Amino acid sequence: MPSKLLNCFGFWTAPGHHSQKVTCCFHSALTGVDQGRSACWRTKPFPFHFVRAGFLYFTRRVPKDLIHHYTIGKISFSLRTRSAAVAKSRAQSAAQQLNENWYHLRIQDLESFVR
């Protein structure tokens, strides 16, 4: 078992922390079963997300080699849904688009370096 777990609010904390008593409506909705306080302390069901006010958000850090193309080091936006299934597909699509965009930016940087 990992020494730290990710709670539903996107924070890493040690198991047994007092806020572990909070029931997680997101994981209950995802699994269809209310498993009580242990439901809050699972690994993320899909990457690049966090929950705010019941809505799911996409978040991803900009790679260090591409930070000069951005004004901030983190990309974050609402997935405009409370549904875990819809959010999962939207987050995967956004991650794929970012990976493609970053690939092209790296090619551009490489081409400008070679010239």
Buried (B, 14 or more C-beta within 10 A) or exposed (E): EEEEBBBBBEEEBEEEBEEBEBBBBBBBBBBEEEEEEEBBBBEEBBEBBBBEEEEBBBBBEBBEEBEEBEEEEEBEEEBEBBEBEEBBEBBBEBBEEBEEEBEEBBEEBEEEEEE
